[in-house]
Amino acid sequence: MLTSIIKPLICNIYSICRQLVNWLLRAKELSALLYKNRLHLQLLLKQRRWRWQRQLKLQLPEKRKPPAKAPAKALPELMEEEVIPLLKETLGSQDDISELELSFEDNKLEGSFLKRSYPYSFWAFFPDGVLIGPKGFSLSSYGYEASTVEPFLIDEKKITAKHVVFWVEKRLAAQGIIPVWKE
């Protein structure tokens, strides 16, 4: 009794499996044919495009070159035109800073000021005369000798005037000379 039920089921399953295999084989053949036709079609389109270009003497549009960048300013120009005015504005906005003097000579940005009648001085060194070379920073407070020379702008890849001002401000804030937070 059980075999009479199972045998037709097995036959049905077998015929379904054969149909699936046939469909898979056809799908494989069709995909190979489609792939071959796609490659052939791409080749035909390329040949026609080349023929059209030769007939019409068209050339592919050339890539536009980006506009030339302005040459980088020399360090003394950059300091005089951009860094010193920004630094004067930043430090001059502090309420208790007076007699602010900033200058750039001999590859050294020098700054001095009074805060609550105590003298402070700082120096940002650029020994090679360029922003991308070695750099150092030193600070003097209360009229004492300068501190040890610390590295300056070492993590920056492309240094601008704003970076120099930011890091001078950050060094002064780290020493508690100017407030860390702006109100």
LUMMISE-877900 format. One record per residue: residue number from 1; chain; z, y, x of N, C-alpha, C, O in turn; residue in three letters. Coordinates in steps of 0.1 Angstrom, whole numbers, plus 2048, in hexadecimal, padded with zeros to 3 digits. Last residue first. Layout:
BEGIN
ATOM|NUM|A|Z|Y|X|Z|Y|X|Z|Y|X|Z|Y|X|ALA
...
% end
This chain:
BEGIN
ATOM|183|A|8F4|B46|959|8F8|B48|94B|8ED|B4E|943|8EF|B51|937|GLU
ATOM|182|A|8EE|B2B|970|8EB|B39|96B|8EF|B3A|95D|8EE|B31|955|LYS
ATOM|181|A|904|B19|985|8FD|B1A|978|8FA|B29|975|903|B32|977|TRP
ATOM|180|A|90E|B1F|99E|905|B14|99C|8FD|B16|990|8F1|B13|98F|VAL
ATOM|179|A|912|B3F|9AC|915|B35|9A2|90A|B2B|9A1|8FE|B2E|9A2|PRO
ATOM|178|A|914|B42|9D0|90E|B47|9C3|911|B3C|9B9|913|B30|9BD|ILE
ATOM|177|A|925|B35|9E1|923|B43|9E3|91D|B49|9D6|921|B54|9D2|ILE
ATOM|176|A|92A|B1A|9E2|932|B21|9D9|930|B30|9DB|938|B38|9D6|GLY
ATOM|175|A|918|B0A|9F0|924|B10|9F8|92D|B18|9EF|937|B1D|9F4|GLN
ATOM|174|A|906|B05|9DD|90D|AFA|9E2|91A|AFF|9EA|924|AF8|9EA|ALA
ATOM|173|A|8F9|B1E|9DB|902|B1A|9D0|90B|B0E|9D4|916|B0D|9D0|ALA
ATOM|172|A|8EB|B1E|9F2|8F5|B28|9F1|8FF|B24|9E5|90B|B27|9E6|LEU
ATOM|171|A|8DA|B09|9ED|8E3|B08|9F9|8EE|B12|9F7|8FA|B0F|9FA|ARG
ATOM|170|A|8CC|B13|9D7|8D4|B07|9D5|8DE|B05|9E1|8E9|B02|9DF|LYS
ATOM|169|A|8BE|B29|9E2|8C8|B2B|9D7|8D1|B1F|9D6|8DD|B20|9D4|GLU
ATOM|168|A|8AE|B1A|9F3|8B7|B24|9F9|8C2|B26|9EF|8CE|B26|9F2|VAL
ATOM|167|A|89F|B0B|9E0|8A8|B04|9E9|8B2|B0E|9F0|8BD|B0A|9F3|TRP
ATOM|166|A|892|B20|9D1|89B|B17|9CA|8A4|B10|9D4|8B0|B0F|9D1|PHE
ATOM|165|A|882|B2B|9E6|88C|B33|9DF|896|B2A|9D8|8A2|B2C|9D9|VAL
ATOM|164|A|871|B15|9EC|87A|B1B|9F6|885|B23|9F0|891|B22|9F4|VAL
ATOM|163|A|865|B11|9D3|86D|B07|9D9|877|B0C|9E3|883|B09|9E4|HIS
ATOM|162|A|856|B28|9D0|861|B26|9C6|86A|B1B|9CC|876|B1B|9C9|LYS
ATOM|161|A|843|B25|9E4|84D|B30|9E5|859|B2D|9DC|864|B30|9E0|ALA
ATOM|160|A|83F|B02|9E9|83B|B0F|9E4|846|B19|9E6|851|B15|9EB|THR
ATOM|159|A|836|AE3|9F6|840|AEE|9F6|839|AFB|9F2|82F|AFF|9F8|ILE
ATOM|158|A|832|AC3|9EE|82A|AD0|9EE|834|ADB|9EC|839|ADD|9E1|LYS
ATOM|157|A|849|AB3|9F2|83B|AAF|9F8|833|ABC|9F9|82C|ABE|A03|LYS
ATOM|156|A|86B|AB4|9FB|860|ABA|9F4|852|AB7|9FA|851|AB7|A07|GLU
ATOM|155|A|880|AAC|A0A|87B|AA3|A00|86E|AA8|9F9|868|AA1|9F1|ASP
ATOM|154|A|888|AC1|A1B|883|AB4|A21|87D|AAB|A17|874|AA3|A1B|ILE
ATOM|153|A|893|ADC|A1A|886|AD8|A14|880|ACB|A19|874|ACA|A1C|LEU
ATOM|152|A|8A5|AD8|A38|8A1|AE1|A2D|894|ADD|A27|88A|ADB|A2F|PHE
ATOM|151|A|8C2|ACD|A49|8B4|ACC|A46|8B1|AD4|A39|8BA|AD6|A31|PRO
ATOM|150|A|8D7|AE6|A59|8D5|ADB|A50|8C6|AD9|A4D|8BF|AE3|A4E|GLU
ATOM|149|A|8E9|AEF|A75|8DC|AF0|A6E|8DA|AE3|A66|8DC|AD8|A6B|VAL
ATOM|148|A|90B|AFA|A6F|901|AF1|A75|8F4|AF2|A6E|8F4|AF6|A62|THR
ATOM|147|A|910|B1D|A6A|913|B0F|A68|909|B07|A6F|900|B0C|A75|SER
ATOM|146|A|916|B39|A80|90E|B32|A76|912|B23|A75|917|B1D|A7F|ALA
ATOM|145|A|937|B48|A82|92A|B43|A87|923|B3B|A7D|928|B38|A72|GLU
ATOM|144|A|943|B60|A69|944|B56|A73|937|B52|A78|92C|B56|A73|TYR
ATOM|143|A|942|B72|A54|940|B77|A61|942|B6D|A6C|941|B70|A78|GLY
ATOM|142|A|944|B64|A3C|950|B6B|A40|94E|B70|A4F|958|B72|A56|TYR
ATOM|141|A|92B|B4C|A46|933|B53|A3C|93F|B59|A42|944|B55|A4C|SER
ATOM|140|A|90B|B40|A4A|916|B46|A51|91E|B4D|A46|918|B54|A3E|SER
ATOM|139|A|8F4|B24|A4C|8FC|B2E|A44|908|B33|A4C|90E|B2C|A53|LEU
ATOM|138|A|8D3|B16|A4F|8E1|B19|A54|8E7|B24|A4D|8E0|B2D|A47|SER
ATOM|137|A|8BA|AFE|A4E|8C1|B09|A47|8CF|B0A|A4D|8D5|B00|A50|PHE
ATOM|136|A|898|AF5|A57|8A6|AF4|A58|8AD|B00|A51|8A6|B0A|A4E|GLY
ATOM|135|A|87B|AE0|A5B|882|AEB|A56|891|AEA|A56|896|ADE|A56|LYS
ATOM|134|A|85C|AD4|A69|86A|AD3|A68|870|AE1|A63|86B|AEB|A65|PRO
ATOM|133|A|83F|ADC|A53|845|AD7|A5F|855|AD6|A5D|85A|AD6|A52|GLY
ATOM|132|A|835|AE9|A3E|835|ADB|A3D|83B|AD4|A49|83D|AC8|A4A|ILE
ATOM|131|A|835|B05|A41|83E|AFF|A38|83F|AF0|A38|849|AEA|A34|LEU
ATOM|130|A|835|B10|A64|82E|B0B|A57|838|B05|A4E|843|B01|A52|VAL
ATOM|129|A|841|B15|A7C|83A|B20|A75|832|B1C|A69|829|B23|A65|GLY
ATOM|128|A|851|B03|A87|843|B02|A8A|83B|B0D|A84|82F|B0D|A86|ASP
ATOM|127|A|86B|B0B|A7D|868|B0B|A8C|859|B0B|A8F|854|B11|A98|PRO
ATOM|126|A|878|B1B|A67|86C|B14|A66|866|B14|A75|85D|B1C|A78|PHE
ATOM|125|A|899|B1F|A58|890|B1E|A64|883|B16|A61|884|B0C|A5A|PHE
ATOM|124|A|8AB|B35|A48|8A3|B2A|A45|898|B29|A50|890|B33|A52|ALA
ATOM|123|A|8CC|B41|A48|8BF|B41|A4F|8B8|B34|A4B|8BE|B29|A4A|TRP
ATOM|122|A|8E4|B59|A3C|8DD|B4C|A3C|8D0|B4D|A43|8CA|B57|A44|PHE
ATOM|121|A|904|B68|A39|8F6|B68|A3F|8F1|B5A|A3E|8F8|B50|A3F|SER
ATOM|120|A|91C|B7E|A2B|916|B70|A2B|908|B72|A31|901|B7C|A2F|TYR
ATOM|119|A|93B|B90|A2B|92D|B8E|A2F|929|B80|A2F|930|B77|A33|PRO
ATOM|118|A|94D|B9B|A0F|94C|B91|A19|93E|B90|A1E|935|B8E|A15|TYR
ATOM|117|A|94D|BAD|9F8|94F|BB2|A06|950|BA8|A11|954|BAC|A1C|SER
ATOM|116|A|942|B9C|9E5|950|BA1|9E4|955|BA5|9F2|960|BA2|9F6|ARG
ATOM|115|A|92A|B95|9FA|92F|B90|9ED|93E|B93|9ED|946|B8D|9F5|LYS
ATOM|114|A|90E|BA2|A0B|91D|BA2|A09|920|B9D|9FB|91A|BA1|9F1|LEU
ATOM|113|A|8F5|B92|A1E|8FA|B99|A13|909|B99|A13|90F|B92|A1B|PHE
ATOM|112|A|8D6|B87|A2D|8E4|B8A|A2E|8E8|B93|A22|8E0|B9A|A1C|SER
ATOM|111|A|8BE|B70|A3A|8C4|B77|A2E|8D2|B7B|A31|8D9|B73|A37|GLY
ATOM|110|A|89F|B67|A48|8AD|B6B|A4A|8B2|B73|A3E|8AB|B7C|A39|GLU
ATOM|109|A|88A|B4F|A51|88E|B57|A45|89C|B5A|A47|8A5|B51|A46|LEU
ATOM|108|A|877|B4C|A6D|884|B4B|A68|886|B54|A5C|884|B60|A5E|LYS
ATOM|107|A|861|B51|A7E|861|B44|A76|86F|B41|A70|874|B36|A6F|ASN
ATOM|106|A|866|B6B|A87|866|B60|A90|868|B53|A88|871|B4B|A8C|ASP
ATOM|105|A|872|B77|A68|86E|B7A|A75|86F|B6D|A7D|879|B66|A7C|GLU
ATOM|104|A|878|B85|A49|872|B79|A4F|86C|B7D|A5D|863|B84|A5E|PHE
ATOM|103|A|895|B8F|A36|88A|B91|A3F|885|B84|A45|88B|B7A|A44|SER
ATOM|102|A|8AB|BA0|A21|8A3|B94|A24|898|B98|A2D|892|BA2|A2B|LEU
ATOM|101|A|8CA|BAB|A16|8BF|BAD|A20|8B8|BA0|A22|8BF|B96|A25|GLU
ATOM|100|A|8E0|BBA|A00|8D7|BAF|A02|8CC|BB3|A0B|8C5|BBC|A09|LEU
ATOM|99|A|8F7|BC9|9F7|8F1|BCA|A04|8E9|BBE|A09|8EA|BB9|A14|GLU
ATOM|98|A|908|BB1|9E2|904|BBE|9E6|8FE|BBE|9F4|8FF|BB4|9FB|SER
ATOM|97|A|912|B9D|9C7|90B|B9D|9D4|906|BAB|9D6|900|BB1|9CD|ILE
ATOM|96|A|91D|B9A|9AD|926|B9E|9B8|91F|B9E|9C6|927|B9D|9D0|ASP
ATOM|95|A|908|B93|99C|910|B9F|99A|918|BA3|9A6|918|BAF|9A9|ASP
ATOM|94|A|8E7|B89|9A4|8F5|B86|9A4|8FE|B92|9A4|8FB|B9C|9AB|GLN
ATOM|93|A|8CE|B93|9A7|8D3|B92|999|8E1|B8E|999|8E8|B8E|98E|SER
ATOM|92|A|8C8|B90|9C2|8CC|B9E|9BD|8D1|B9D|9AF|8D8|BA7|9AA|GLY
ATOM|91|A|8C0|B76|9C4|8CD|B7A|9C9|8D2|B87|9C4|8DE|B8A|9C2|LEU
ATOM|90|A|8A7|B78|9B6|8B1|B6E|9B2|8BF|B72|9B7|8C9|B72|9AF|THR
ATOM|89|A|89A|B8D|9C2|89C|B8E|9B4|8A7|B84|9B0|8B0|B88|9A8|GLU
ATOM|88|A|899|B84|9DC|8A0|B90|9D9|8A3|B91|9CB|8AE|B96|9C7|LYS
ATOM|87|A|889|B6D|9D8|897|B6B|9DC|89F|B78|9DA|8AB|B77|9D6|LEU
ATOM|86|A|871|B79|9D1|878|B70|9C7|886|B6E|9CB|88F|B6E|9C2|LEU
ATOM|85|A|86B|B88|9E9|86D|B8F|9DC|874|B86|9D1|87D|B8B|9CA|PRO
ATOM|84|A|86A|B72|9FC|874|B7D|9FD|876|B84|9F0|881|B87|9EC|ILE
ATOM|83|A|854|B62|9F2|862|B5D|9F4|86C|B68|9F3|875|B68|9EC|VAL
ATOM|82|A|83C|B73|9F1|841|B6B|9E6|850|B67|9E7|857|B69|9DE|GLU
ATOM|81|A|836|B83|A08|830|B86|9FA|837|B7F|9EF|837|B84|9E4|GLU
ATOM|80|A|845|B79|A1E|845|B87|A1A|841|B8A|A0C|847|B92|A05|GLU
ATOM|79|A|83F|B5D|A1D|84C|B62|A1D|84D|B71|A18|855|B74|A0F|MET
ATOM|78|A|823|B5E|A1F|829|B57|A14|838|B5C|A12|83C|B5F|A07|LEU
ATOM|77|A|81F|B6A|A38|81A|B70|A2B|821|B6B|A1F|825|B72|A16|GLU
ATOM|76|A|82B|B57|A49|830|B65|A48|82C|B6C|A3B|833|B73|A35|PRO
ATOM|75|A|81A|B40|A44|829|B40|A41|82E|B4E|A40|835|B51|A37|LEU
ATOM|74|A|7FB|B46|A34|803|B44|A40|812|B46|A3C|815|B4D|A33|ALA
ATOM|73|A|7F0|B36|A16|7F4|B42|A1D|7FC|B3E|A2A|802|B33|A2A|LYS
ATOM|72|A|7D4|B20|A12|7E3|B22|A12|7E6|B2E|A1B|7E0|B31|A25|ALA
ATOM|71|A|7B7|B2A|A00|7BE|B26|A0D|7CD|B29|A0C|7D1|B33|A07|PRO
ATOM|70|A|7B2|B1E|9E0|7B4|B2A|9E8|7BB|B25|9F5|7C4|B1C|9F4|ALA
ATOM|69|A|79B|B04|9DB|7A9|B09|9DA|7AA|B15|9E4|7A3|B16|9EE|LYS
ATOM|68|A|77D|B03|9CA|784|B03|9D7|791|B0A|9D5|793|B14|9CE|ALA
ATOM|67|A|77A|AF0|9AC|779|AFD|9B3|781|AFC|9C0|78C|AF6|9C0|PRO
ATOM|66|A|76D|ACF|9AE|777|AD8|9AA|776|AE5|9B2|772|AE5|9BD|PRO
ATOM|65|A|74B|AC8|9A7|755|AC9|9B1|760|AD2|9AC|75D|ADD|9A6|LYS
ATOM|64|A|73D|AB3|98F|741|AC0|993|74C|AC0|99D|756|AB8|99B|ARG
ATOM|63|A|725|A9B|995|733|A9E|992|736|AAC|997|732|AB0|9A2|LYS
ATOM|62|A|705|A9E|987|70E|A9D|992|71C|AA1|98E|71E|AA9|985|GLU
ATOM|61|A|6F5|A8A|96F|6FC|A97|972|705|A94|97E|70D|A8B|97E|PRO
ATOM|60|A|6D9|A77|97A|6E6|A77|974|6ED|A84|978|6EC|A89|983|LEU
ATOM|59|A|6B9|A84|975|6C3|A80|97E|6D1|A80|976|6D3|A88|96D|GLN
ATOM|58|A|699|A7D|969|6A6|A82|967|6B0|A7D|971|6AE|A71|976|LEU
ATOM|57|A|67E|A78|967|683|A7E|973|691|A85|971|694|A8F|976|LYS
ATOM|56|A|673|A6A|953|677|A78|950|67D|A80|95C|680|A8B|95B|LEU
ATOM|55|A|66F|A52|960|664|A59|959|667|A68|957|65F|A70|958|GLN
ATOM|54|A|687|A4C|96C|67B|A4E|975|671|A56|96D|66A|A5F|973|ARG
ATOM|53|A|697|A4A|955|69A|A54|95F|68F|A56|968|68C|A62|96C|GLN
ATOM|52|A|68A|A34|949|68A|A42|942|68D|A4C|94C|687|A57|94C|TRP
ATOM|51|A|68F|A20|95B|681|A24|958|681|A32|952|679|A3A|956|ARG
ATOM|50|A|6AB|A1F|95A|6A5|A22|966|696|A27|964|692|A31|96A|TRP
ATOM|49|A|6AD|A17|93F|6B3|A24|943|6AD|A28|950|6A9|A34|952|ARG
ATOM|48|A|6A1|9FE|940|69B|A09|938|6A0|A17|93C|699|A20|93D|ARG
ATOM|47|A|6B3|9F0|951|6A5|9F2|955|69E|9FD|94D|697|A06|953|GLN
ATOM|46|A|6CA|9F1|941|6C9|9F8|94E|6BB|9FA|953|6B8|A05|958|LYS
ATOM|45|A|6C1|9E3|92B|6C5|9F1|929|6C5|9F8|936|6C0|A03|937|LEU
ATOM|44|A|6BD|9C9|937|6B2|9D1|931|6B5|9DF|92F|6AD|9E8|932|LEU
ATOM|43|A|6D7|9C4|93F|6CD|9C5|949|6C1|9CD|943|6BB|9D5|94A|LEU
ATOM|42|A|6E4|9C2|926|6E8|9CC|92F|6DE|9CE|93A|6DB|9DA|93E|GLN
ATOM|41|A|6D6|9AC|91B|6D4|9B9|915|6D9|9C4|91E|6D2|9CE|91F|LEU
ATOM|40|A|6DF|998|92D|6D1|99B|92C|6CE|9A8|926|6C6|9B0|92B|HIS
ATOM|39|A|6FA|998|926|6F6|99B|934|6E7|99F|934|6E3|9A8|93B|LEU
ATOM|38|A|6F7|990|90B|6FE|99D|90F|6F9|9A1|91D|6F6|9AD|91F|ARG
ATOM|37|A|6EC|977|90D|6E5|981|907|6EA|98F|90A|6E3|999|90C|ASN
ATOM|36|A|702|96A|919|6F5|96A|920|6EC|976|91B|6E6|97D|922|LYS
ATOM|35|A|715|96D|905|717|972|912|70A|974|91A|708|97E|920|TYR
ATOM|34|A|708|95E|8F1|70B|96D|8EF|70D|973|8FC|709|97E|8FF|LEU
ATOM|33|A|708|945|8FC|6FC|94B|8F9|6FE|95A|8F7|6F5|962|8FC|LEU
ATOM|32|A|724|940|8FE|71C|940|90A|70E|947|908|70A|94F|910|ALA
ATOM|31|A|72A|942|8E3|730|94C|8EC|728|94C|8F9|726|957|8FE|SER
ATOM|30|A|71B|92B|8DA|718|939|8D5|71E|944|8DE|717|94E|8E1|LEU
ATOM|29|A|728|917|8E7|71A|919|8E9|716|927|8E5|70F|92E|8EC|GLU
ATOM|28|A|742|91A|8DB|740|91B|8EA|732|91E|8ED|72F|926|8F6|LYS
ATOM|27|A|73C|915|8C1|741|922|8C4|740|924|8D3|73C|92F|8D8|ALA
ATOM|26|A|734|8FA|8C3|72A|904|8BE|72F|912|8C2|727|91A|8C7|ARG
ATOM|25|A|74C|8EF|8CA|741|8EE|8D3|736|8F8|8D0|730|8FF|8D8|LEU
ATOM|24|A|75C|8F5|8B4|75F|8FB|8C1|754|8FA|8CB|751|903|8D2|LEU
ATOM|23|A|74E|8E6|8A0|74F|8F5|89F|752|8FB|8AD|74C|906|8B0|TRP
ATOM|22|A|753|8CC|8AA|745|8D1|8A9|745|8E1|8A8|73D|8E7|8AE|ASN
ATOM|21|A|76F|8CC|8A8|769|8CA|8B5|75B|8D0|8B5|756|8D7|8BE|VAL
ATOM|20|A|771|8CE|88C|777|8D8|895|771|8D8|8A2|76D|8E2|8A8|LEU
ATOM|19|A|765|8B6|884|75F|8C3|880|764|8CE|889|75D|8D7|88D|GLN
ATOM|18|A|777|8A4|88F|769|8A4|894|762|8B1|890|75B|8B7|898|ARG
ATOM|17|A|78E|8AA|880|78E|8AC|88E|780|8AD|894|77D|8B5|89C|CYS
ATOM|16|A|785|8A2|866|788|8B0|869|788|8B3|878|783|8BE|87C|ILE
ATOM|15|A|783|887|86B|776|88F|868|779|89E|86A|770|8A5|86E|SER
ATOM|14|A|79E|880|870|794|87E|87A|787|886|877|782|88C|881|TYR
ATOM|13|A|7A9|887|857|7AD|88E|863|7A3|88C|86E|7A0|896|875|ILE
ATOM|12|A|79C|874|847|79B|882|845|79E|88A|851|797|894|855|ASN
ATOM|11|A|7A6|85C|853|798|85F|853|795|86E|850|78C|873|857|CYS
ATOM|10|A|7C1|85F|84D|7BD|85F|85B|7AE|862|85C|7A9|869|865|ILE
ATOM|9|A|7C0|85E|831|7C5|86A|838|7C0|86B|846|7BC|875|84B|LEU
ATOM|8|A|7B7|844|82D|7AE|84F|829|7B3|85C|830|7AB|865|833|PRO
ATOM|7|A|7CE|836|839|7C1|834|83E|7B7|840|83A|7B1|845|842|LYS
ATOM|6|A|7E5|83B|829|7E4|841|836|7D5|841|83B|7D1|84A|842|ILE
ATOM|5|A|7E1|82D|812|7E3|83B|811|7E0|842|81E|7DA|84C|81F|ILE
ATOM|4|A|7DF|813|81A|7D4|818|811|7D5|827|810|7CB|82E|80D|SER
ATOM|3|A|7F7|80F|827|7EA|810|82F|7DF|816|827|7D6|81C|82C|THR
ATOM|2|A|808|80C|813|809|818|81B|7FD|81A|823|7F8|825|826|LEU
ATOM|1|A|800|7F4|808|800|800|800|800|80D|809|7F8|816|806|MET
% end
